Amino acid sequence: MVNHALAGRIFLAPDGSIRAGWRAALFLALFLLLGTGLQFLISLDPFSAIAAFVITPETLLAREMIGIVALLGATTVMALLERRKIGAYGVPWRGAFSLRFWQGVAWGFVQLSAVMLLIAAWHGYSFGKTALAERAALDYALRWGAVFLAVGFFEEFLFRGYLQFTLAQGMGFWPAAFLLSFSFGAVHLRNPGEGVAGALSVFAIGMFLCLTLRRTGDLWLAIGWHAAFDFGETYFYSVPNSGLVMPGHLFAASLHGARWLTGGSVGPEGSVFSFAVLALTAAAFNFVYRPRRGSGRA
């Protein structure tokens, strides 16, 4: 016989709502189901470059859009079940491309630039000559800008949107941030050329971006930071991005020297300077964006 009292304690919180862990599991199941279904439909086209995963800005953007559609679909279902708006999970639409987003762009690009300047000062990075003609440079800048805007939105909303909001209700904000940032770093180990140092850097970046969520109340600054950091690595500084080397970068740049300095195949994220600059950035952000009085935000 089913022990209804035991089942209730397993699935229901003391207030009678479904426990946060089960809601998170349902969200992930919906996301994976929708994403797998969309990818299957695309794979039916034998001429699809997306299915073959030829690395171009267009195929990467298409893949990110598949993820975004699946993510928004799963979030919409959960929002309806919980009687909330999607914006409650960190992306109020009025904040899109607001001042806070552009502040994130500035924080991300300046942080990466500081890392690259330190590596260059230790003779570990060279710009090289311009690798693209003027028209091609502008074309690729726009294409990569669109790609990394999508990447920033997808990864931030996946790891720091519904899941962060829901798990924080069950275990607290920072334990949820630690768990999801650990997953964020682990997922990047699938990239060719990624390594342990790079994954640890991604974990640390995830924790910093959780701080931006905690202090600002939404994900738009984090999305701007993410987009600018990835754009700077792939296009402007023309170095590996989490172990991936992309076509269509601005300079014929090169990293040379010890792995601790350059990050090796991982790219600058694996450099010791990445950790140092991130720590300074977090300290500066903590100083500039103080907890709101009476908000209880740490």
N, C-alpha and C positions, 0 to 999 in steps of 0.2 A: 504494500500500500504506500501511496505517496504521503510523505510527512509534509503537510502544507505549511506548518510553522517553520520547519527547516528550509523549505523552498523559498518561503517569504524572506527569511533572513539572508539567504544567498543572493536573491535577485533584487530585493527591495531595501532601500535606505530607511532609517527610522521615520522619516517624514512620509513614507509611502511611495516615493518616486523610484524609478529604476536606478540602480547603482551606476555610478559614473563609469566603471570598468565595462559593464555590459553595453552601455550606450556607445562607448568608444569602439568596442568590438563590432557592434552593428554598423557603425559609420564606416569602419575599415572594410567590412564585408561588402557593403554597398559600393564603396569606392572601387574596390578590386573587381567586383562584378561588372560595373559600368565600364571601367577601363579595359578590361579583358574583352568585353563585348565589342567595344569600338575598335580595338586593335584587330580583332578577328574579322570584322567587316572590311577593314582596309586591306587585310592580308589576302582577301579574295581577288584583289586586283593584281595579277602577276607582273604588271608593269610599274607597280607603285614603288617609287624610290624610298618612300617612308617605310614600307614593309621590309625592304632590303637594308635599310638604315645606312644609306650613303650619306656621309657627314657633309652637309651644306647648311647654311643658315635656314633655308626653306624647310628642309626635312626636320631639323631640330625644332623649328618653330611649330611645325605641324604636330610633332610628338608632344611638345609642351601643351599645345591647345587641346589635344586629346585628354591629357591629364587634367587640365583645367576644367573641361566639360564634365569629366567624371567626378572631379572634386566638388564642383558646384552642384552637380546633381545629387550627390550623397549628402551634402550640407543642406540642400533645400529640403530633402526628405526629413532629415533630423530636425530642421527648424520648424517644419510643419508639425511634427510629432511633439516638439517641446514648446510650440506656440511662441516662437521667437522670430525675429528678422535675421537674415543672414549676416547683416552688419553687426549683430551682437557678438559674433565670433571673431571680431578683430578687424573687419573691413567695412566700416560705415562708408557707403559709396560717396558721401559728400566730401570725404577726405582724399579721394583719388586725385592725384596730381596737384594736391594742395601744397601750401608752403612747407608743411611737415615732410611731404614726399621729397621735395627738392632739397630740404635740409639733409635728408637721408642720402641723397645722391652726393652732396658735398662731403658728408662724413665718410662715405665709402671710398670715394675717389682720393680724397686727401690721405686717408689711412693707407690705402694701397701705395700711393705715391711715396709716402714716408718709408715704407718697406723697400720699395725699389731703389730709392735714393741711398738708403743705407747699404743695400747689397752692392750698388754701383760704387759707393765710396770705398768698399772693401775689394773692389776690382772683380766683382762677380757678375756684373751685367753690363752689356753694351747695346745701345740702341741699334747700331748698324744703319744702313741706308734705308730710305723709304722704299717699301716693297710694292707700292701700288701707285698707279698714275692718279692724277688729281680727280678725275671723274670716278674711277673705280674706288678710290679712297672714300669719297662721299657715299657712294652706293653701298659699300660694305659697312660703313659706319651706321647708316640707317638700318640695314638689314640686321646687323648684330645688336643694335639698340633695341629693335623689336623683339629679337630672340631673348635677350637678357631681361627685358621688362617682363616677358612671359615667365621666364625661369624664376625671377624674383617673386612674382605673384604666386606661382604654383608652389614653390618650396616653402615660402613663408606661411602661406595659408594651410598647407598640408601639415607642417610640423609645429606651427605656432598659432593656428586658427582654432577650428572646432576641437581638435584633440587637446590642445593646451587648455582651452576654456573648460572642457568637460573633466579632464583628469585633475585639474586644479581643484575642482569641487570635491573630489574624492580624497585626494592626498595632499593638497596644498599646492601653491603656485610653484615654488622652487623645486620640490621633489618631482613634479610633473615636468618642469623645464629640464631638469637633469636627465630624466628618462628619455624625453623626446630629443634632446640635443645629442645624447649618446646614440640614439637611433639615426639621427641626422648624419653623424660622423660615420657610423657603420655602413650606411647605404652608399656612401661615397667610395668605399673600398671596392665596389664593383667596377669602378672606372679603371681602364688600362693605365698603368703608370702611377696610380695612387699608392700610397703607403701608409704605415702606421702614424708617422709624424703628420702627414697631411690629414688623416682622419681625426687625430687629436686636435689639430688646428681647427677643423670644421666643427668639432664638438665645442671648442672654446668660443668660436664665432657664434654658434647657436646659443650659448649661454649669454653672450653679450647682446644678441638680438632679442632674447627674452627680457633682458634688462630694459631695452628700448620699449618693448611692449608694456612692461610694468610701469614705466615712468610716463609714457605718452598716452596709454590707454587703447591704442590701436596699432595696426601693423604697417601703416603707410610709410613711416620713417624707415622701418626695417626693409620694406620692399624696395624703396629707393636706394638704400645702402647696398642691398644685395645686387640689384641691377647694375649699379655703377662699379662695384668691385669686380664683378665678372666681366663687364664690358672692358674695364681697364686692363685686366689680365689678358683677355683673349685678343682684343683688337688694338688698344692703344700701346700697351707695353709689349704685346706680341710674345707672351710667354705661356707655358702650360697652365691650364686652369684645372685644378684638382686632377692632374695627371693626363688631361686631354689637350692635345695640340690641334687647333682649328685652322682651316684655310681662311684666306682673306684677311690677314692681319696687316697692320699699317707699316711696321718696320721689319727689316730682316735682322731682328734682335737675337741675342744669344746670352745664355747663362753659362758661366764657366767658373770652376772652382770647387771647393769642398761642398759636399752635400748639405752639411749643417748651415752653410752660407746661402746657397742657392735654392735648396729644397730638392735638387736633383730632378728626376722625372716628374715629381709631384708638382713642381713649380714653386713660386714664392710662398705659398701657404705652408710649405714644409720647412721654410727657413727659420732659424732661431729668431731672426728679426721680426718675423710675423707675430710670434708670441709676445715679444717685448712691446711692439707697437700696439698690439691689441690690448695689452694690459694698460698702457698709457691712455689709449682711446677710451677704455671703459672708465678709468679714473676721471678723465676729462668730462665724459658724458654724465657720470654720477654727480659731478660738480655743477654742470650747466643745467641739467634736468633734475631738480630736487623733488623729493616726494611731495605730493600735494598735501597741504595741511588738512588733517582730519580724514585723509583717504585710507590710512593704514597701509599704504604701499611702501615696501622696503626697497 
